[in-house]
Amino acid sequence: MASYKNSITVNKNDDKKLYQIMKDLERDGECLIDSVSPEWHGTMRKLGLKTRSLVEADLIERPWIIEDTQNHKIKKRLIRLPRKDNKSIVDVTEIKGNDISIFHFKRRRLI
């Protein structure tokens, strides 16, 4: 399966959490992660490494971290696509394979 310039490749069987994040981005334009348990650390690291070029190209925003104000513990994370006038300006499409899906990010043309 070919790889694309502005895309993220996800193995559905191995990276189930990362696949769910990408599906939420495709459907809603954002993904809120309520859990901060240690099992999410690997997924968030993979997401950060895979989205680095997309952040630089302004196709995805840096993850927002919502902290507890008293003891500075992370409570939630929000991953979202860039918006203008409360509408997403980036489309995410999934190109399905057997075990591997490619999520392609493309900027909309605004008139």
C-alpha positions, 0 to 999 in steps of 0.5 A, spaced: 500 500 500 502 506 498 504 512 503 502 519 502 505 525 504 500 528 508 498 521 511 498 517 517 498 509 517 495 505 522 495 498 524 488 496 526 490 490 530 496 493 533 494 500 535 487 500 536 487 506 541 490 510 535 485 507 530 480 510 534 483 517 535 483 517 527 476 515 526 474 520 531 478 525 527 475 523 521 468 523 524 468 529 528 474 533 527 476 532 534 478 527 539 477 528 547 481 523 551 479 523 558 483 517 561 490 519 563 492 512 565 499 509 563 496 505 558 495 511 554 502 514 554 505 509 548 499 511 544 500 518 545 507 518 543 506 514 537 501 520 535 506 525 537 511 522 532 506 520 527 503 527 527 509 531 527 509 533 520 502 534 520 503 539 525 508 543 521 504 543 515 498 546 519 493 540 518 492 538 525 493 542 532 498 540 537 494 536 542 491 541 548 492 538 555 487 540 560 491 540 567 488 540 574 490 547 577 492 545 584 497 540 583 498 540 575 496 533 573 494 532 566 486 530 566 484 530 559 487 531 552 484 534 546 486 532 539 483 536 534 483 539 527 484 546 525 478 550 525 475 557 522 468 560 524 467 553 528 468 549 522 474 544 520 478 546 514 481 540 514 478 533 511 480 526 513 479 520 509 481 513 511 483 509 505 482 502 508 486 496 507 486 489 510 490 490 517 493 497 515 489 503 514 491 510 511 488 516 514 489 522 509 489 529 511 487 534 506 486 542 507 479 544 504 478 550 499 475 555 502 471 560 498 
